[in-house]
Amino acid sequence: MEITEIANSSPEILNGVITTVGKIGLWLQAIGILVVITILATIVNFLTNKKRLKEIIQIKSKVNSIEKKIDKLLKKEKKKN
């Protein structure tokens, strides 16, 4: 059907076409909202994980520092014995 045929057709057909297009529009809108929510959740998750990763790196560096100090103390004790 061409656009001119739809415009010249009966009101019932025109109402049906408009209703169908409206339903398709609502579905597209719903899908768009879901995509936006998914993107926002991904961004929040990324930022949270980045913060946690920074904390883990700080803890790891502190643990490495403590291990080095313990190793030095153990070496001194071995030399004394």
WOQUIJO-V171163 format. One line per field, one symbol per residue. psi: psi as a letter, one per 30 degrees, with the letter a starting at -180 (. if undefined). burial: I if it has 16 or more other ideal C-beta (glycine too) atoms within 10 Angstrom, else O. A space follows every 50 residues. Layout:
psi->???
burial->???
This chain:
psi->kleeeeefalfeeeeeeeeeeeeeeeeeeeeeeeeeeeeeeeeeeeeeee eeeeeeeeeeeeeeeeeeeeeeeeeeeeee.
burial->OOOOOOOOOOOOOOOOOOOOOOOOOOOOOOOOOOOOOOOOOOOOOOOOOO OOOOOOOOOOOOOOOOOOOOOOOOOOOOOOO
